[in-house]
């Protein structure tokens, strides 16, 4: 981060330029922040919609972990396709 200039040694024109530059930078940061908040809101809405569809349960709750472990270990046959 650059150091703040000694204001007593800065000309009026340079002060105006610094103000303009920092104002522009603030506008860009603010715009980027609004974009990020919009993306976060969309992701949260998607998550909420998914949770509503599953009744708040994870889709992984339907997985039989013991059976899956047995299949991966070669101790059980995979389920037959219907």
Phi and psi restraints in degrees (range 20) as a CNS / XPLOR table:
assign (resid 1 and name C) (resid 2 and name N)
       (resid 2 and name CA) (resid 2 and name C) 1.0 -76.8 20.0 2
assign (resid 2 and name N) (resid 2 and name CA)
       (resid 2 and name C) (resid 3 and name N) 1.0 149.8 20.0 2
assign (resid 2 and name C) (resid 3 and name N)
       (resid 3 and name CA) (resid 3 and name C) 1.0 -73.1 20.0 2
assign (resid 3 and name N) (resid 3 and name CA)
       (resid 3 and name C) (resid 4 and name N) 1.0 148.9 20.0 2
assign (resid 3 and name C) (resid 4 and name N)
       (resid 4 and name CA) (resid 4 and name C) 1.0 -73.8 20.0 2
assign (resid 4 and name N) (resid 4 and name CA)
       (resid 4 and name C) (resid 5 and name N) 1.0 135.8 20.0 2
assign (resid 4 and name C) (resid 5 and name N)
       (resid 5 and name CA) (resid 5 and name C) 1.0 -69.4 20.0 2
assign (resid 5 and name N) (resid 5 and name CA)
       (resid 5 and name C) (resid 6 and name N) 1.0 157.2 20.0 2
assign (resid 5 and name C) (resid 6 and name N)
       (resid 6 and name CA) (resid 6 and name C) 1.0 -71.1 20.0 2
assign (resid 6 and name N) (resid 6 and name CA)
       (resid 6 and name C) (resid 7 and name N) 1.0 106.8 20.0 2
assign (resid 6 and name C) (resid 7 and name N)
       (resid 7 and name CA) (resid 7 and name C) 1.0 -62.7 20.0 2
assign (resid 7 and name N) (resid 7 and name CA)
       (resid 7 and name C) (resid 8 and name N) 1.0 -28.4 20.0 2
assign (resid 7 and name C) (resid 8 and name N)
       (resid 8 and name CA) (resid 8 and name C) 1.0 -67.2 20.0 2
assign (resid 8 and name N) (resid 8 and name CA)
       (resid 8 and name C) (resid 9 and name N) 1.0 -24.9 20.0 2
assign (resid 8 and name C) (resid 9 and name N)
       (resid 9 and name CA) (resid 9 and name C) 1.0 -96.7 20.0 2
assign (resid 9 and name N) (resid 9 and name CA)
       (resid 9 and name C) (resid 10 and name N) 1.0 1.5 20.0 2
assign (resid 9 and name C) (resid 10 and name N)
       (resid 10 and name CA) (resid 10 and name C) 1.0 -97.9 20.0 2
assign (resid 10 and name N) (resid 10 and name CA)
       (resid 10 and name C) (resid 11 and name N) 1.0 134.2 20.0 2
assign (resid 10 and name C) (resid 11 and name N)
       (resid 11 and name CA) (resid 11 and name C) 1.0 -71.8 20.0 2
assign (resid 11 and name N) (resid 11 and name CA)
       (resid 11 and name C) (resid 12 and name N) 1.0 165.1 20.0 2
assign (resid 11 and name C) (resid 12 and name N)
       (resid 12 and name CA) (resid 12 and name C) 1.0 -60.3 20.0 2
assign (resid 12 and name N) (resid 12 and name CA)
       (resid 12 and name C) (resid 13 and name N) 1.0 -42.8 20.0 2
assign (resid 12 and name C) (resid 13 and name N)
       (resid 13 and name CA) (resid 13 and name C) 1.0 -63.1 20.0 2
assign (resid 13 and name N) (resid 13 and name CA)
       (resid 13 and name C) (resid 14 and name N) 1.0 -40.6 20.0 2
assign (resid 13 and name C) (resid 14 and name N)
       (resid 14 and name CA) (resid 14 and name C) 1.0 -67.0 20.0 2
assign (resid 14 and name N) (resid 14 and name CA)
       (resid 14 and name C) (resid 15 and name N) 1.0 -37.4 20.0 2
assign (resid 14 and name C) (resid 15 and name N)
       (resid 15 and name CA) (resid 15 and name C) 1.0 -62.2 20.0 2
assign (resid 15 and name N) (resid 15 and name CA)
       (resid 15 and name C) (resid 16 and name N) 1.0 -43.9 20.0 2
assign (resid 15 and name C) (resid 16 and name N)
       (resid 16 and name CA) (resid 16 and name C) 1.0 -62.3 20.0 2
assign (resid 16 and name N) (resid 16 and name CA)
       (resid 16 and name C) (resid 17 and name N) 1.0 -41.0 20.0 2
assign (resid 16 and name C) (resid 17 and name N)
       (resid 17 and name CA) (resid 17 and name C) 1.0 -64.9 20.0 2
assign (resid 17 and name N) (resid 17 and name CA)
       (resid 17 and name C) (resid 18 and name N) 1.0 -42.9 20.0 2
assign (resid 17 and name C) (resid 18 and name N)
       (resid 18 and name CA) (resid 18 and name C) 1.0 -61.7 20.0 2
assign (resid 18 and name N) (resid 18 and name CA)
       (resid 18 and name C) (resid 19 and name N) 1.0 -42.6 20.0 2
assign (resid 18 and name C) (resid 19 and name N)
       (resid 19 and name CA) (resid 19 and name C) 1.0 -61.1 20.0 2
assign (resid 19 and name N) (resid 19 and name CA)
       (resid 19 and name C) (resid 20 and name N) 1.0 -47.2 20.0 2
assign (resid 19 and name C) (resid 20 and name N)
       (resid 20 and name CA) (resid 20 and name C) 1.0 -61.6 20.0 2
assign (resid 20 and name N) (resid 20 and name CA)
       (resid 20 and name C) (resid 21 and name N) 1.0 -44.2 20.0 2
assign (resid 20 and name C) (resid 21 and name N)
       (resid 21 and name CA) (resid 21 and name C) 1.0 -63.0 20.0 2
assign (resid 21 and name N) (resid 21 and name CA)
       (resid 21 and name C) (resid 22 and name N) 1.0 -45.6 20.0 2
assign (resid 21 and name C) (resid 22 and name N)
       (resid 22 and name CA) (resid 22 and name C) 1.0 -69.7 20.0 2
assign (resid 22 and name N) (resid 22 and name CA)
       (resid 22 and name C) (resid 23 and name N) 1.0 -34.2 20.0 2
assign (resid 22 and name C) (resid 23 and name N)
       (resid 23 and name CA) (resid 23 and name C) 1.0 -64.7 20.0 2
assign (resid 23 and name N) (resid 23 and name CA)
       (resid 23 and name C) (resid 24 and name N) 1.0 -43.8 20.0 2
assign (resid 23 and name C) (resid 24 and name N)
       (resid 24 and name CA) (resid 24 and name C) 1.0 -62.7 20.0 2
assign (resid 24 and name N) (resid 24 and name CA)
       (resid 24 and name C) (resid 25 and name N) 1.0 -43.4 20.0 2
assign (resid 24 and name C) (resid 25 and name N)
       (resid 25 and name CA) (resid 25 and name C) 1.0 -62.5 20.0 2
assign (resid 25 and name N) (resid 25 and name CA)
       (resid 25 and name C) (resid 26 and name N) 1.0 -39.8 20.0 2
assign (resid 25 and name C) (resid 26 and name N)
       (resid 26 and name CA) (resid 26 and name C) 1.0 -64.0 20.0 2
assign (resid 26 and name N) (resid 26 and name CA)
       (resid 26 and name C) (resid 27 and name N) 1.0 -39.3 20.0 2
assign (resid 26 and name C) (resid 27 and name N)
       (resid 27 and name CA) (resid 27 and name C) 1.0 -63.5 20.0 2
assign (resid 27 and name N) (resid 27 and name CA)
       (resid 27 and name C) (resid 28 and name N) 1.0 -41.6 20.0 2
assign (resid 27 and name C) (resid 28 and name N)
       (resid 28 and name CA) (resid 28 and name C) 1.0 -66.1 20.0 2
assign (resid 28 and name N) (resid 28 and name CA)
       (resid 28 and name C) (resid 29 and name N) 1.0 -42.5 20.0 2
assign (resid 28 and name C) (resid 29 and name N)
       (resid 29 and name CA) (resid 29 and name C) 1.0 -64.7 20.0 2
assign (resid 29 and name N) (resid 29 and name CA)
       (resid 29 and name C) (resid 30 and name N) 1.0 -42.6 20.0 2
assign (resid 29 and name C) (resid 30 and name N)
       (resid 30 and name CA) (resid 30 and name C) 1.0 -62.5 20.0 2
assign (resid 30 and name N) (resid 30 and name CA)
       (resid 30 and name C) (resid 31 and name N) 1.0 -42.6 20.0 2
assign (resid 30 and name C) (resid 31 and name N)
       (resid 31 and name CA) (resid 31 and name C) 1.0 -61.7 20.0 2
assign (resid 31 and name N) (resid 31 and name CA)
       (resid 31 and name C) (resid 32 and name N) 1.0 -47.1 20.0 2
assign (resid 31 and name C) (resid 32 and name N)
       (resid 32 and name CA) (resid 32 and name C) 1.0 -61.2 20.0 2
assign (resid 32 and name N) (resid 32 and name CA)
       (resid 32 and name C) (resid 33 and name N) 1.0 -40.3 20.0 2
assign (resid 32 and name C) (resid 33 and name N)
       (resid 33 and name CA) (resid 33 and name C) 1.0 -62.8 20.0 2
assign (resid 33 and name N) (resid 33 and name CA)
       (resid 33 and name C) (resid 34 and name N) 1.0 -42.5 20.0 2
assign (resid 33 and name C) (resid 34 and name N)
       (resid 34 and name CA) (resid 34 and name C) 1.0 -64.5 20.0 2
assign (resid 34 and name N) (resid 34 and name CA)
       (resid 34 and name C) (resid 35 and name N) 1.0 -39.4 20.0 2
assign (resid 34 and name C) (resid 35 and name N)
       (resid 35 and name CA) (resid 35 and name C) 1.0 -61.8 20.0 2
assign (resid 35 and name N) (resid 35 and name CA)
       (resid 35 and name C) (resid 36 and name N) 1.0 -46.6 20.0 2
assign (resid 35 and name C) (resid 36 and name N)
       (resid 36 and name CA) (resid 36 and name C) 1.0 -62.4 20.0 2
assign (resid 36 and name N) (resid 36 and name CA)
       (resid 36 and name C) (resid 37 and name N) 1.0 -42.5 20.0 2
assign (resid 36 and name C) (resid 37 and name N)
       (resid 37 and name CA) (resid 37 and name C) 1.0 -63.6 20.0 2
assign (resid 37 and name N) (resid 37 and name CA)
       (resid 37 and name C) (resid 38 and name N) 1.0 -37.7 20.0 2
assign (resid 37 and name C) (resid 38 and name N)
       (resid 38 and name CA) (resid 38 and name C) 1.0 -62.5 20.0 2
assign (resid 38 and name N) (resid 38 and name CA)
       (resid 38 and name C) (resid 39 and name N) 1.0 -43.9 20.0 2
assign (resid 38 and name C) (resid 39 and name N)
       (resid 39 and name CA) (resid 39 and name C) 1.0 -64.0 20.0 2
assign (resid 39 and name N) (resid 39 and name CA)
       (resid 39 and name C) (resid 40 and name N) 1.0 -42.8 20.0 2
assign (resid 39 and name C) (resid 40 and name N)
       (resid 40 and name CA) (resid 40 and name C) 1.0 -60.9 20.0 2
assign (resid 40 and name N) (resid 40 and name CA)
       (resid 40 and name C) (resid 41 and name N) 1.0 -44.2 20.0 2
assign (resid 40 and name C) (resid 41 and name N)
       (resid 41 and name CA) (resid 41 and name C) 1.0 -60.9 20.0 2
assign (resid 41 and name N) (resid 41 and name CA)
       (resid 41 and name C) (resid 42 and name N) 1.0 -42.0 20.0 2
assign (resid 41 and name C) (resid 42 and name N)
       (resid 42 and name CA) (resid 42 and name C) 1.0 -64.0 20.0 2
assign (resid 42 and name N) (resid 42 and name CA)
       (resid 42 and name C) (resid 43 and name N) 1.0 -42.5 20.0 2
assign (resid 42 and name C) (resid 43 and name N)
       (resid 43 and name CA) (resid 43 and name C) 1.0 -65.3 20.0 2
assign (resid 43 and name N) (resid 43 and name CA)
       (resid 43 and name C) (resid 44 and name N) 1.0 -41.4 20.0 2
assign (resid 43 and name C) (resid 44 and name N)
       (resid 44 and name CA) (resid 44 and name C) 1.0 -64.2 20.0 2
assign (resid 44 and name N) (resid 44 and name CA)
       (resid 44 and name C) (resid 45 and name N) 1.0 -40.2 20.0 2
assign (resid 44 and name C) (resid 45 and name N)
       (resid 45 and name CA) (resid 45 and name C) 1.0 -63.0 20.0 2
assign (resid 45 and name N) (resid 45 and name CA)
       (resid 45 and name C) (resid 46 and name N) 1.0 -41.6 20.0 2
assign (resid 45 and name C) (resid 46 and name N)
       (resid 46 and name CA) (resid 46 and name C) 1.0 -63.2 20.0 2
assign (resid 46 and name N) (resid 46 and name CA)
       (resid 46 and name C) (resid 47 and name N) 1.0 -43.6 20.0 2
assign (resid 46 and name C) (resid 47 and name N)
       (resid 47 and name CA) (resid 47 and name C) 1.0 -61.9 20.0 2
assign (resid 47 and name N) (resid 47 and name CA)
       (resid 47 and name C) (resid 48 and name N) 1.0 -44.5 20.0 2
assign (resid 47 and name C) (resid 48 and name N)
       (resid 48 and name CA) (resid 48 and name C) 1.0 -61.7 20.0 2
assign (resid 48 and name N) (resid 48 and name CA)
       (resid 48 and name C) (resid 49 and name N) 1.0 -41.5 20.0 2
assign (resid 48 and name C) (resid 49 and name N)
       (resid 49 and name CA) (resid 49 and name C) 1.0 -62.6 20.0 2
assign (resid 49 and name N) (resid 49 and name CA)
       (resid 49 and name C) (resid 50 and name N) 1.0 -41.9 20.0 2
assign (resid 49 and name C) (resid 50 and name N)
       (resid 50 and name CA) (resid 50 and name C) 1.0 -65.4 20.0 2
assign (resid 50 and name N) (resid 50 and name CA)
       (resid 50 and name C) (resid 51 and name N) 1.0 -41.1 20.0 2
assign (resid 50 and name C) (resid 51 and name N)
       (resid 51 and name CA) (resid 51 and name C) 1.0 -65.8 20.0 2
assign (resid 51 and name N) (resid 51 and name CA)
       (resid 51 and name C) (resid 52 and name N) 1.0 -35.5 20.0 2
assign (resid 51 and name C) (resid 52 and name N)
       (resid 52 and name CA) (resid 52 and name C) 1.0 -64.2 20.0 2
assign (resid 52 and name N) (resid 52 and name CA)
       (resid 52 and name C) (resid 53 and name N) 1.0 -40.2 20.0 2
assign (resid 52 and name C) (resid 53 and name N)
       (resid 53 and name CA) (resid 53 and name C) 1.0 -65.1 20.0 2
assign (resid 53 and name N) (resid 53 and name CA)
       (resid 53 and name C) (resid 54 and name N) 1.0 -33.8 20.0 2
assign (resid 53 and name C) (resid 54 and name N)
       (resid 54 and name CA) (resid 54 and name C) 1.0 -100.0 20.0 2
assign (resid 54 and name N) (resid 54 and name CA)
       (resid 54 and name C) (resid 55 and name N) 1.0 6.8 20.0 2
assign (resid 54 and name C) (resid 55 and name N)
       (resid 55 and name CA) (resid 55 and name C) 1.0 68.1 20.0 2
assign (resid 55 and name N) (resid 55 and name CA)
       (resid 55 and name C) (resid 56 and name N) 1.0 26.8 20.0 2
assign (resid 55 and name C) (resid 56 and name N)
       (resid 56 and name CA) (resid 56 and name C) 1.0 83.5 20.0 2
assign (resid 56 and name N) (resid 56 and name CA)
       (resid 56 and name C) (resid 57 and name N) 1.0 4.0 20.0 2
assign (resid 56 and name C) (resid 57 and name N)
       (resid 57 and name CA) (resid 57 and name C) 1.0 -100.7 20.0 2
assign (resid 57 and name N) (resid 57 and name CA)
       (resid 57 and name C) (resid 58 and name N) 1.0 149.3 20.0 2
assign (resid 57 and name C) (resid 58 and name N)
       (resid 58 and name CA) (resid 58 and name C) 1.0 -74.0 20.0 2
assign (resid 58 and name N) (resid 58 and name CA)
       (resid 58 and name C) (resid 59 and name N) 1.0 146.2 20.0 2
assign (resid 58 and name C) (resid 59 and name N)
       (resid 59 and name CA) (resid 59 and name C) 1.0 -63.8 20.0 2
assign (resid 59 and name N) (resid 59 and name CA)
       (resid 59 and name C) (resid 60 and name N) 1.0 -21.1 20.0 2
assign (resid 59 and name C) (resid 60 and name N)
       (resid 60 and name CA) (resid 60 and name C) 1.0 -74.2 20.0 2
assign (resid 60 and name N) (resid 60 and name CA)
       (resid 60 and name C) (resid 61 and name N) 1.0 -15.4 20.0 2
assign (resid 60 and name C) (resid 61 and name N)
       (resid 61 and name CA) (resid 61 and name C) 1.0 -66.4 20.0 2
assign (resid 61 and name N) (resid 61 and name CA)
       (resid 61 and name C) (resid 62 and name N) 1.0 -19.6 20.0 2
assign (resid 61 and name C) (resid 62 and name N)
       (resid 62 and name CA) (resid 62 and name C) 1.0 -85.0 20.0 2
assign (resid 62 and name N) (resid 62 and name CA)
       (resid 62 and name C) (resid 63 and name N) 1.0 -8.0 20.0 2
assign (resid 62 and name C) (resid 63 and name N)
       (resid 63 and name CA) (resid 63 and name C) 1.0 -81.8 20.0 2
assign (resid 63 and name N) (resid 63 and name CA)
       (resid 63 and name C) (resid 64 and name N) 1.0 130.6 20.0 2
assign (resid 63 and name C) (resid 64 and name N)
       (resid 64 and name CA) (resid 64 and name C) 1.0 -85.7 20.0 2
assign (resid 64 and name N) (resid 64 and name CA)
       (resid 64 and name C) (resid 65 and name N) 1.0 97.9 20.0 2
assign (resid 64 and name C) (resid 65 and name N)
       (resid 65 and name CA) (resid 65 and name C) 1.0 -63.5 20.0 2
assign (resid 65 and name N) (resid 65 and name CA)
       (resid 65 and name C) (resid 66 and name N) 1.0 -40.6 20.0 2
assign (resid 65 and name C) (resid 66 and name N)
       (resid 66 and name CA) (resid 66 and name C) 1.0 -64.1 20.0 2
assign (resid 66 and name N) (resid 66 and name CA)
       (resid 66 and name C) (resid 67 and name N) 1.0 -42.1 20.0 2
assign (resid 66 and name C) (resid 67 and name N)
       (resid 67 and name CA) (resid 67 and name C) 1.0 -66.6 20.0 2
assign (resid 67 and name N) (resid 67 and name CA)
       (resid 67 and name C) (resid 68 and name N) 1.0 -41.0 20.0 2
assign (resid 67 and name C) (resid 68 and name N)
       (resid 68 and name CA) (resid 68 and name C) 1.0 -62.5 20.0 2
assign (resid 68 and name N) (resid 68 and name CA)
       (resid 68 and name C) (resid 69 and name N) 1.0 -41.6 20.0 2
assign (resid 68 and name C) (resid 69 and name N)
       (resid 69 and name CA) (resid 69 and name C) 1.0 -63.2 20.0 2
assign (resid 69 and name N) (resid 69 and name CA)
       (resid 69 and name C) (resid 70 and name N) 1.0 -40.2 20.0 2
assign (resid 69 and name C) (resid 70 and name N)
       (resid 70 and name CA) (resid 70 and name C) 1.0 -65.6 20.0 2
assign (resid 70 and name N) (resid 70 and name CA)
       (resid 70 and name C) (resid 71 and name N) 1.0 -40.8 20.0 2
assign (resid 70 and name C) (resid 71 and name N)
       (resid 71 and name CA) (resid 71 and name C) 1.0 -62.7 20.0 2
assign (resid 71 and name N) (resid 71 and name CA)
       (resid 71 and name C) (resid 72 and name N) 1.0 -45.2 20.0 2
assign (resid 71 and name C) (resid 72 and name N)
       (resid 72 and name CA) (resid 72 and name C) 1.0 -66.8 20.0 2
assign (resid 72 and name N) (resid 72 and name CA)
       (resid 72 and name C) (resid 73 and name N) 1.0 -30.6 20.0 2
assign (resid 72 and name C) (resid 73 and name N)
       (resid 73 and name CA) (resid 73 and name C) 1.0 -82.1 20.0 2
assign (resid 73 and name N) (resid 73 and name CA)
       (resid 73 and name C) (resid 74 and name N) 1.0 -5.1 20.0 2
assign (resid 73 and name C) (resid 74 and name N)
       (resid 74 and name CA) (resid 74 and name C) 1.0 81.2 20.0 2
assign (resid 74 and name N) (resid 74 and name CA)
       (resid 74 and name C) (resid 75 and name N) 1.0 15.3 20.0 2
assign (resid 74 and name C) (resid 75 and name N)
       (resid 75 and name CA) (resid 75 and name C) 1.0 -94.6 20.0 2
assign (resid 75 and name N) (resid 75 and name CA)
       (resid 75 and name C) (resid 76 and name N) 1.0 -8.4 20.0 2
assign (resid 75 and name C) (resid 76 and name N)
       (resid 76 and name CA) (resid 76 and name C) 1.0 -142.2 20.0 2
assign (resid 76 and name N) (resid 76 and name CA)
       (resid 76 and name C) (resid 77 and name N) 1.0 152.0 20.0 2
assign (resid 76 and name C) (resid 77 and name N)
       (resid 77 and name CA) (resid 77 and name C) 1.0 -78.9 20.0 2
assign (resid 77 and name N) (resid 77 and name CA)
       (resid 77 and name C) (resid 78 and name N) 1.0 145.0 20.0 2
assign (resid 77 and name C) (resid 78 and name N)
       (resid 78 and name CA) (resid 78 and name C) 1.0 -65.7 20.0 2
assign (resid 78 and name N) (resid 78 and name CA)
       (resid 78 and name C) (resid 79 and name N) 1.0 155.4 20.0 2
assign (resid 78 and name C) (resid 79 and name N)
       (resid 79 and name CA) (resid 79 and name C) 1.0 -61.5 20.0 2
assign (resid 79 and name N) (resid 79 and name CA)
       (resid 79 and name C) (resid 80 and name N) 1.0 142.6 20.0 2
assign (resid 79 and name C) (resid 80 and name N)
       (resid 80 and name CA) (resid 80 and name C) 1.0 -71.6 20.0 2
assign (resid 80 and name N) (resid 80 and name CA)
       (resid 80 and name C) (resid 81 and name N) 1.0 140.1 20.0 2
assign (resid 80 and name C) (resid 81 and name N)
       (resid 81 and name CA) (resid 81 and name C) 1.0 -72.1 20.0 2
assign (resid 81 and name N) (resid 81 and name CA)
       (resid 81 and name C) (resid 82 and name N) 1.0 139.4 20.0 2
